[in-house]
């Protein structure tokens, strides 16, 4: 029996729906379909433990090839199965569930697993016909679903911790214990406020892991400092949407850019950062600038409509990422942040960066 959460089942739904529709429809920055524009689908590739399979759309037939075996399935069957699967995903209340009525069809089309390899950003590979260029590029897309809990763009870990030095005050052991034991709903914010009431200030030193820092510097040399400011703002006020946090940065201009001509330095740099995360960069791996998801994103909307954010339309893709993400607080105990600690007589406080999509 195959089990998975709503996000994982959404990858199978995406395969069924796209093969049933035969086209990719682009979305705008507000997650609405761009009318009158579409990309015909030529082929979809999927890797399984039993081999690699190719789904080719030929008129009203989907031809499935792999390991020398060829199957021919009517397009209408994919449409019908996508409808059934969408209803099952929507009606399920469990964290992980099976869809027995879909499994027989999955076996028939040689689809035996739900999720793509998590070591890469690509969930599905599609050959489209680009009517503007008359070419047929092969593009890797990452699938993001609105059918379940909002998915993460950047997962939390010690790899995404930012280290701040506490300066202008030396906090004694008893006071440290008192501050670290604050367990309110907004405990990280309240602990920071407790330090500030003692006239302590927070100065960004570095990220906890050098690989992440160097990845950021590769994208933009000032990105570690910019993100440290955004992270600190998130934990010290009520704003969480990335676009709001970036707007605050533009107003404060903590890095003292020359804004006499209204250049939007912070917005531009954060858009580059979000795009690189979306298409390949992982905090724990050396980033070379090579994208895994070479096509962009496929968004499964709550009504089952699928929209593509194609890197050909980079402006829409960047604006979508900026307008539809927020910072989120992960487990502080698991990821080692949110407490005062001391090393070699210097007191520090770590803050964590996790970015999640807004539903």
Secondary structure, DSSP 8 states (H G I E B T S, - for coil): --EE-HHHHHHHHHHHHHHHH-EEEEB-TTS-B-TT--EEEEEEEEEETTEEEEEEEETTEEEEEETTEEEEEEHHHHHHHHHHHHHHHHH--SSSEE-HHHHHHHHHTT---SS--TTSS-SEEEEEEBTTTTB--EEEEEEEESSSS--EEE--SGGGEEEEEEES----HHHHHHHHT--STTHHHHHHHHHHHTT-EEEEEEESSHHHHHHHHHH-TTHHHHHHHHHHHHHHSS--BHHHHHHHHHHH-TT----TT---HHHHHHHHHHHHHHHT--TTS---S--SSSSEEEEE-TTS-EEEEEGGGHHHHHHHHHHTEEE----HHHHT-SSEEEETTEEEEEEE--EEE--
